[in-house]
Amino acid sequence: MRIGHIGVPRRNDDFHAISVLNAILGGTFNSRLNRVIREEKGYSYGIHSSFDMRGHAGPFGIRTAVETAVTAPAIVDTLQIVRAIREAPVTSDEIGIARDYLEGVFPLRFE
């Protein structure tokens, strides 16, 4: 299952905020998408979101593998999670976990 949209360019004043947002939404194992789609619903072994930031607006995508029988409910639940993160503030705990993760993996990007 793939869900996507036009994302944002790399030269964006909100680059770091978007990176934290994505970590909370679907960029880490503790993400909202993984917690619901994998842990609560059991639709998938894992689900991931990402922004591919380029010189111009690159894609934003959500990817997972699900069985055919749960494709429709997985799509509905995924879109509901995306809608929820747009409409309500994230918690300070979610921000802290995402920030710590991003700080931890930052040096690995230079290896």
DSSP file with accessible surface (Angstrom, degrees, kcal/mol):
  #  RESIDUE AA STRUCTURE BP1 BP2  ACC     N-H-->O    O-->H-N    N-H-->O    O-->H-N    TCO  KAPPA ALPHA  PHI   PSI    X-CA   Y-CA   Z-CA
    1    1 A M              0   0   46      0, 0.0    63,-1.9     0, 0.0     2,-0.4   0.000 360.0 360.0 360.0 131.1    0.0    0.0    0.0
    2    2 A R  E     -A   63   0A 197     61,-0.2     2,-0.4    59,-0.0    61,-0.2  -0.999 360.0-179.3-131.6 132.1    1.4    3.4   -0.9
    3    3 A I  E     +A   62   0A  40     59,-2.2    59,-2.7    -2,-0.4     2,-0.3  -0.995  19.2 165.4-127.0 132.4   -0.2    6.7   -0.2
    4    4 A G  E     +A   61   0A  55     -2,-0.4     2,-0.3    57,-0.2    57,-0.2  -0.925  19.5 176.5-147.5 171.4    1.5    9.9   -1.4
    5    5 A H  E     -A   60   0A 142     55,-2.2    55,-3.1    -2,-0.3     2,-0.3  -0.964  49.1 -74.3-162.3 164.5    1.4   13.6   -2.0
    6    6 A I  E     -A   59   0A 127     -2,-0.3    52,-0.1    53,-0.2    51,-0.0  -0.541  54.6-166.2 -68.2 131.7    3.6   16.4   -3.1
    7    7 A G        -     0   0   14     51,-3.3    53,-0.1    -2,-0.3    50,-0.1   0.317  22.6 -76.7 -94.5-135.7    5.9   17.2   -0.3
    8    8 A V        -     0   0   33     51,-0.2    50,-1.0    48,-0.1    46,-0.5  -0.902  39.0-102.1-131.4 156.9    8.2   20.2    0.3
    9    9 A P        -     0   0   42      0, 0.0    46,-0.2     0, 0.0    48,-0.1  -0.380  32.7-115.3 -74.8 160.3   11.6   21.3   -1.0
   10   10 A R  S    S+     0   0  118     44,-3.2     2,-2.2    46,-0.2    45,-0.1   0.874 107.7  70.6 -63.3 -39.6   14.7   20.9    1.1
   11   11 A R  S    S+     0   0  234     43,-0.4     2,-0.4    44,-0.2    -1,-0.2  -0.527  72.9 134.0 -80.7  77.8   15.2   24.7    1.4
   12   12 A N    >   -     0   0   43     -2,-2.2     3,-2.0    -4,-0.1     4,-0.2  -0.994  60.8-136.4-130.2 132.4   12.2   25.1    3.7
   13   13 A D  T 3  S+     0   0  167     -2,-0.4     3,-0.3     1,-0.3     4,-0.2   0.754 107.9  53.0 -60.3 -23.1   12.3   27.2    6.8
   14   14 A D  T 3> S+     0   0  101      1,-0.2     4,-3.1     2,-0.1     5,-0.3   0.139  71.4 121.5 -98.6  20.0   10.3   24.4    8.6
   15   15 A F  H <> S+     0   0   34     -3,-2.0     4,-2.1     1,-0.2    -1,-0.2   0.910  78.3  41.8 -50.3 -50.8   12.8   21.6    7.6
   16   16 A H  H  > S+     0   0  142     -3,-0.3     4,-2.2     2,-0.2    -1,-0.2   0.908 114.9  50.1 -69.3 -39.0   13.5   20.6   11.2
   17   17 A A  H  > S+     0   0   62      1,-0.2     4,-2.8     2,-0.2    -1,-0.2   0.907 111.1  50.0 -64.0 -39.6    9.9   20.8   12.3
   18   18 A I  H  X S+     0   0   22     -4,-3.1     4,-2.9     2,-0.2    -2,-0.2   0.894 108.4  53.3 -66.4 -37.3    8.9   18.7    9.3
   19   19 A S  H  X S+     0   0   29     -4,-2.1     4,-2.0    -5,-0.3    -2,-0.2   0.918 111.5  45.0 -63.5 -41.6   11.5   16.1   10.2
   20   20 A V  H  X S+     0   0   34     -4,-2.2     4,-2.2     2,-0.2    -2,-0.2   0.931 112.2  52.6 -66.9 -44.0   10.2   15.9   13.8
   21   21 A L  H  X S+     0   0   60     -4,-2.8     4,-2.7     1,-0.2    -2,-0.2   0.934 110.0  48.1 -56.3 -47.2    6.6   15.7   12.5
   22   22 A N  H  X>S+     0   0   21     -4,-2.9     4,-3.0     1,-0.2     5,-2.1   0.891 108.1  54.4 -64.9 -38.1    7.5   12.9   10.2
   23   23 A A  I  <>S+     0   0    3     -4,-2.0     5,-0.8     3,-0.2    -1,-0.2   0.918 112.7  44.5 -60.1 -40.7    9.3   11.0   12.9
   24   24 A I  I  <5S+     0   0   10     -4,-2.2     8,-2.8     1,-0.1     9,-0.3   0.917 117.7  44.3 -69.5 -42.2    6.1   11.2   15.0
   25   25 A L  I  <5S-     0   0    6     -4,-2.7     8,-2.6     6,-0.2     9,-0.3   0.959 142.2 -37.3 -70.2 -53.2    3.8   10.3   12.2
   26   26 A G  I  <5S+     0   0    0     -4,-3.0    23,-1.9    -5,-0.2    -3,-0.2   0.303 106.2  98.8-161.6  15.8    5.7    7.4   10.6
   27   27 A G  I   <S+     0   0   10     -5,-2.1     2,-0.3    21,-0.2    -4,-0.2   0.510  83.7  41.9 -94.3  -3.8    9.4    7.8   10.6
   28   28 A T  S > <S-     0   0   21     -5,-0.8     3,-1.6    -6,-0.3     6,-0.3  -0.890  86.3-107.8-135.3 168.2   10.2    5.7   13.7
   29   29 A F  T 3  S+     0   0  126     -2,-0.3    18,-0.1     1,-0.3    -1,-0.1   0.831 120.8  52.9 -64.9 -29.7    9.2    2.4   15.2
   30   30 A N  T 3  S+     0   0   99      4,-0.1    -1,-0.3    -7,-0.1    68,-0.1   0.343  86.4 130.0 -85.3   6.9    7.3    4.3   17.9
   31   31 A S  S <> S-     0   0    1     -3,-1.6     4,-2.6    16,-0.1    -6,-0.2  -0.079  71.6-114.0 -63.9 161.5    5.4    6.4   15.3
   32   32 A R  H  > S+     0   0   33     -8,-2.8     4,-2.2     1,-0.2     5,-0.3   0.909 116.0  51.1 -60.7 -44.3    1.6    6.8   15.4
   33   33 A L  H  >>S+     0   0    0     -8,-2.6     4,-2.6    -9,-0.3     5,-0.6   0.943 113.2  44.1 -61.0 -47.3    1.2    4.9   12.1
   34   34 A N  I  >>S+     0   0    5     -6,-0.3     5,-1.9    -9,-0.3     4,-1.3   0.900 111.2  54.5 -65.8 -39.3    3.3    2.0   13.3
   35   35 A R  I  <>S+     0   0  103     -4,-2.6     5,-2.0     3,-0.2    -1,-0.2   0.918 120.9  29.4 -61.9 -41.8    1.6    1.9   16.7
   36   36 A V  I  <>S+     0   0   23     -4,-2.2     5,-3.0     3,-0.2     6,-0.4   0.962 125.7  39.9 -83.8 -55.4   -1.9    1.7   15.2
   37   37 A I  I  <5S+     0   0    0     -4,-2.6     6,-2.2    -5,-0.3     7,-0.9   0.891 132.1  23.5 -67.4 -38.4   -1.4   -0.1   11.9
   38   38 A R  I  <<S+     0   0   78     -4,-1.3     4,-0.4    -5,-0.6    -3,-0.2   0.932 132.2  31.0 -90.3 -56.7    1.1   -2.7   13.2
   39   39 A E  I   <S+     0   0  103     -5,-1.9    -3,-0.2     2,-0.1    -4,-0.1   0.937 129.2  28.4 -76.0 -50.0    0.6   -2.9   16.9
   40   40 A E  I   <S+     0   0  125     -5,-2.0    -3,-0.2    -6,-0.2    -4,-0.2   0.926 133.6  26.8 -79.9 -47.4   -3.1   -2.2   17.5
   41   41 A K  S   <S-     0   0   96     -5,-3.0    -4,-0.2    -6,-0.1    -3,-0.2   0.742  85.6-142.3 -90.4 -27.6   -4.7   -3.4   14.2
   42   42 A G        +     0   0   56     -6,-0.4    -4,-0.2    -4,-0.4    -5,-0.1   0.761  56.4 134.1  70.3  24.9   -2.1   -6.1   13.1
   43   43 A Y        +     0   0   44     -6,-2.2    24,-0.5    -7,-0.2     2,-0.3   0.732  69.3  10.6 -75.7 -25.4   -2.5   -5.1    9.5
   44   44 A S        -     0   0   16     -7,-0.9     3,-0.1    22,-0.1    -2,-0.1  -0.969  63.8-121.4-150.4 161.9    1.2   -5.0    8.7
   45   45 A Y  S    S-     0   0  214     20,-0.4     2,-0.3     1,-0.3    -7,-0.1   0.615  98.0 -18.6 -81.0 -14.4    4.6   -5.8   10.1
   46   46 A G        -     0   0   30     19,-0.3    19,-0.6    -9,-0.1     2,-0.3  -0.864  55.8-152.8 175.5 151.6    5.5   -2.2    9.8
   47   47 A I  E     -B   64   0A   9     -2,-0.3     2,-0.4    17,-0.1    17,-0.2  -0.986  15.9-169.9-138.1 144.9    4.5    1.1    8.1
   48   48 A H  E     -B   63   0A  81     15,-2.2    15,-2.9    -2,-0.3     2,-0.3  -0.993   8.6-164.0-141.6 142.1    6.8    4.0    7.3
   49   49 A S  E     +B   62   0A   0    -23,-1.9     2,-0.3    -2,-0.4    13,-0.2  -0.909  15.8 170.9-121.9 155.4    6.4    7.6    6.1
   50   50 A S  E     -B   61   0A  32     11,-2.2    11,-2.6    -2,-0.3     2,-0.5  -0.986  30.2-137.7-159.9 151.8    9.0    9.9    4.6
   51   51 A F  E     -B   60   0A  53     -2,-0.3     2,-1.0     9,-0.2     9,-0.2  -0.964  15.3-154.9-105.7 126.4    9.5   13.3    3.0
   52   52 A D        -     0   0   73      7,-2.9     2,-0.5    -2,-0.5   -45,-0.2  -0.810  19.8-161.8-101.0  88.8   12.0   13.1    0.1
   53   53 A M        +     0   0   32     -2,-1.0     2,-0.2     5,-0.1     4,-0.1  -0.633  19.5 161.3 -82.1 126.5   13.1   16.7    0.2
   54   54 A R        -     0   0  133      2,-0.9   -44,-3.2    -2,-0.5   -43,-0.4  -0.554  59.1 -74.3-127.2-171.8   14.8   17.9   -3.0
   55   55 A G  S    S+     0   0   71    -46,-0.2     2,-0.2    -2,-0.2   -44,-0.2   0.879 124.6  24.6 -58.0 -38.7   15.7   21.1   -4.8
   56   56 A H  S    S-     0   0  165    -48,-0.1    -2,-0.9   -47,-0.1   -46,-0.2  -0.690 123.5 -55.8-113.9 174.9   12.0   21.4   -5.7
   57   57 A A        -     0   0   51     -2,-0.2    -4,-0.1   -48,-0.1    -2,-0.1  -0.315  62.1-166.8 -57.3 118.3    9.1   19.8   -3.8
   58   58 A G        -     0   0    4    -50,-1.0   -51,-3.3    -4,-0.2    -5,-0.1  -0.365  30.0 -70.4 -94.7-176.4    9.7   16.1   -3.7
   59   59 A P  E     -A    6   0A  59      0, 0.0    -7,-2.9     0, 0.0     2,-0.4  -0.415  29.0-151.8 -81.0 150.4    7.3   13.4   -2.7
   60   60 A F  E     +AB   5  51A  26    -55,-3.1   -55,-2.2    -9,-0.2     2,-0.3  -0.974  30.5 178.1-108.2 132.9    5.8   12.6    0.7
   61   61 A G  E     -AB   4  50A  14    -11,-2.6   -11,-2.2    -2,-0.4     2,-0.4  -0.985  30.6-157.7-142.7 152.4    4.9    8.9    1.0
   62   62 A I  E     -AB   3  49A   1    -59,-2.7   -59,-2.2    -2,-0.3     2,-0.4  -0.997  24.5-174.0-123.2 129.8    3.6    6.3    3.3
   63   63 A R  E     +AB   2  48A  69    -15,-2.9   -15,-2.2    -2,-0.4     2,-0.3  -0.984  16.1 136.4-132.4 140.0    4.4    2.7    2.6
   64   64 A T  E     - B   0  47A  17    -63,-1.9     2,-0.5    -2,-0.4   -17,-0.1  -0.964  42.1-119.4-164.6 165.6    3.5   -0.7    4.0
   65   65 A A        +     0   0   79    -19,-0.6   -20,-0.4    -2,-0.3     2,-0.3  -0.970  36.3 168.6-113.4 130.3    2.5   -4.2    2.9
   66   66 A V        -     0   0   30     -2,-0.5   -22,-0.1   -22,-0.1     2,-0.1  -0.944  39.1 -97.1-134.8 158.4   -0.9   -5.5    3.9
   67   67 A E    >   -     0   0  151    -24,-0.5     3,-1.7    -2,-0.3     4,-0.4  -0.460  38.6-113.4 -71.8 150.9   -3.1   -8.5    3.0
   68   68 A T  G >  S+     0   0  131      1,-0.3     3,-1.5     2,-0.2     4,-0.4   0.869 113.0  62.0 -53.7 -39.2   -5.7   -7.8    0.4
   69   69 A A  G 3  S+     0   0   88      1,-0.3    -1,-0.3     2,-0.1     3,-0.1   0.739 110.8  37.6 -64.2 -23.3   -8.5   -8.4    2.9
   70   70 A V  G <> S+     0   0   37     -3,-1.7     4,-2.4     1,-0.1    -1,-0.3   0.267  84.6 103.9-112.7  13.0   -7.5   -5.5    5.1
   71   71 A T  H <> S+     0   0   48     -3,-1.5     4,-2.4    -4,-0.4     5,-0.2   0.947  82.4  46.5 -59.8 -51.9   -6.4   -3.0    2.4
   72   72 A A  H  > S+     0   0   67     -4,-0.4     4,-2.5     1,-0.2     5,-0.2   0.953 115.4  44.1 -60.4 -49.9   -9.5   -0.8    2.6
   73   73 A P  H  > S+     0   0   47      0, 0.0     4,-2.7     0, 0.0     5,-0.2   0.885 112.3  54.3 -64.6 -32.3   -9.5   -0.6    6.4
   74   74 A A  H  X S+     0   0    0     -4,-2.4     4,-2.4     2,-0.2    -2,-0.2   0.913 109.9  46.9 -64.9 -40.1   -5.7    0.0    6.4
   75   75 A I  H  X S+     0   0   62     -4,-2.4     4,-2.7    -5,-0.2     5,-0.3   0.943 113.0  48.8 -65.0 -46.9   -6.2    3.0    4.0
   76   76 A V  H  X S+     0   0   91     -4,-2.5     4,-2.0     1,-0.2    -2,-0.2   0.942 114.6  44.8 -59.0 -48.1   -9.0    4.4    6.1
   77   77 A D  H  X S+     0   0   18     -4,-2.7     4,-2.1     2,-0.2    -1,-0.2   0.903 112.4  52.0 -65.2 -40.1   -7.1    4.1    9.3
   78   78 A T  H  X S+     0   0    0     -4,-2.4     4,-2.3    -5,-0.2    -2,-0.2   0.943 111.2  46.3 -62.3 -47.4   -3.9    5.5    7.8
   79   79 A L  H  X S+     0   0   69     -4,-2.7     4,-2.6     1,-0.2    -1,-0.2   0.870 110.0  54.9 -64.9 -32.5   -5.7    8.6    6.4
   80   80 A Q  H  X S+     0   0  110     -4,-2.0     4,-2.5    -5,-0.3    -1,-0.2   0.907 108.1  48.8 -66.1 -39.7   -7.4    9.1    9.8
   81   81 A I  H  X S+     0   0   18     -4,-2.1     4,-1.9     2,-0.2    -2,-0.2   0.914 112.0  48.8 -66.7 -41.6   -4.0    9.1   11.5
   82   82 A V  H  X S+     0   0   29     -4,-2.3     4,-1.2     2,-0.2    -2,-0.2   0.935 112.3  48.6 -63.2 -44.4   -2.7   11.7    9.0
   83   83 A R  H  X S+     0   0  116     -4,-2.6     4,-1.5     1,-0.2     3,-0.4   0.922 109.3  53.7 -61.5 -41.6   -5.8   13.8    9.4
   84   84 A A  H  X S+     0   0   42     -4,-2.5     4,-1.7     1,-0.2    -1,-0.2   0.876 105.3  52.0 -64.7 -37.5   -5.5   13.6   13.2
   85   85 A I  H  < S+     0   0   18     -4,-1.9    -1,-0.2     1,-0.2    -2,-0.2   0.779 111.1  49.4 -72.5 -22.1   -1.9   14.9   13.2
   86   86 A R  H  < S+     0   0  194     -4,-1.2    -1,-0.2    -3,-0.4    -2,-0.2   0.783 116.3  41.3 -79.8 -28.4   -2.9   17.8   11.1
   87   87 A E  H  < S+     0   0  143     -4,-1.5    -2,-0.2    -5,-0.1    -3,-0.1   0.638 114.7  41.3-100.0 -17.0   -5.9   18.8   13.4
   88   88 A A  S  < S-     0   0   52     -4,-1.7    -1,-0.1    -5,-0.2     0, 0.0  -0.974  85.3-103.1-134.7 146.6   -4.5   18.3   16.9
   89   89 A P        -     0   0  123      0, 0.0     2,-0.1     0, 0.0    -3,-0.1  -0.305  35.7-117.7 -65.8 151.1   -1.2   19.2   18.5
   90   90 A V        -     0   0   42      1,-0.1     2,-0.1    -5,-0.1   -69,-0.0  -0.461  35.4-101.8 -81.4 161.7    1.3   16.4   19.2
   91   91 A T     >  -     0   0   73     -2,-0.1     4,-2.1     1,-0.1     5,-0.2  -0.443  20.1-118.9 -83.9 159.5    2.3   15.7   22.8
   92   92 A S  H  > S+     0   0   99      1,-0.2     4,-2.5     2,-0.2     5,-0.2   0.846 116.3  56.9 -64.8 -32.2    5.5   16.9   24.4
   93   93 A D  H  > S+     0   0  120      2,-0.2     4,-2.5     1,-0.2    -1,-0.2   0.922 106.4  48.9 -63.6 -43.7    6.4   13.2   24.9
   94   94 A E  H  > S+     0   0   31      2,-0.2     4,-2.5     1,-0.2     5,-0.2   0.917 111.9  49.0 -61.9 -42.0    6.1   12.5   21.2
   95   95 A I  H  X S+     0   0   71     -4,-2.1     4,-3.0     2,-0.2     5,-0.2   0.930 111.3  49.8 -63.3 -44.6    8.3   15.6   20.4
   96   96 A G  H  X S+     0   0   14     -4,-2.5     4,-2.6     2,-0.2     5,-0.2   0.923 112.0  46.9 -61.3 -44.1   10.9   14.4   22.9
   97   97 A I  H  X S+     0   0   82     -4,-2.5     4,-2.3     2,-0.2    -1,-0.2   0.931 115.1  46.3 -64.6 -44.7   11.1   10.9   21.5
   98   98 A A  H  X S+     0   0    2     -4,-2.5     4,-2.7    -5,-0.2     5,-0.2   0.926 113.2  49.2 -64.0 -45.6   11.3   12.2   18.0
   99   99 A R  H  X S+     0   0  114     -4,-3.0     4,-2.7    -5,-0.2     5,-0.2   0.940 111.6  48.9 -60.0 -46.3   13.9   14.8   18.8
  100  100 A D  H  X S+     0   0   88     -4,-2.6     4,-2.1    -5,-0.2    -1,-0.2   0.902 111.9  49.5 -62.2 -40.8   16.0   12.2   20.7
  101  101 A Y  H  X S+     0   0  101     -4,-2.3     4,-2.2    -5,-0.2     5,-0.2   0.951 112.1  46.9 -62.0 -49.1   15.8    9.8   17.8
  102  102 A L  H  X S+     0   0   35     -4,-2.7     4,-1.3     1,-0.2    -2,-0.2   0.890 112.7  49.5 -64.4 -37.7   16.8   12.4   15.2
  103  103 A E  H  < S+     0   0  122     -4,-2.7    -1,-0.2    -5,-0.2    -2,-0.2   0.895 111.2  51.3 -65.5 -37.3   19.7   13.6   17.3
  104  104 A G  H  < S+     0   0   49     -4,-2.1     4,-0.4    -5,-0.2    -2,-0.2   0.861 114.3  40.3 -69.1 -36.7   20.8   10.0   17.8
  105  105 A V  H  X S+     0   0   26     -4,-2.2     4,-1.0     1,-0.2     3,-0.4   0.644  93.2  87.4 -88.9 -11.8   20.8    9.1   14.1
  106  106 A F  T >< S+     0   0  114     -4,-1.3     3,-1.2     1,-0.2     4,-0.3   0.924  89.0  46.7 -55.5 -50.7   22.3   12.4   12.9
  107  107 A P  G >4 S+     0   0   78      0, 0.0     3,-1.7     0, 0.0    -1,-0.2   0.849 104.1  63.6 -62.8 -29.5   25.9   11.4   13.3
  108  108 A L  G >4 S+     0   0   98     -3,-0.4     3,-1.2    -4,-0.4    -2,-0.2   0.768  89.7  67.8 -65.7 -24.3   25.2    8.1   11.5
  109  109 A R  G << S+     0   0  156     -3,-1.2    -1,-0.3    -4,-1.0    -3,-0.1   0.653  97.5  53.6 -70.0 -13.5   24.4   10.0    8.3
  110  110 A F  G <         0   0  153     -3,-1.7    -1,-0.2    -4,-0.3    -2,-0.2   0.438 360.0 360.0 -99.5  -2.2   28.0   11.0    8.0
  111  111 A E    <         0   0  194     -3,-1.2    -3,-0.0    -4,-0.2     0, 0.0  -0.410 360.0 360.0 -73.0 360.0   29.5    7.5    8.2
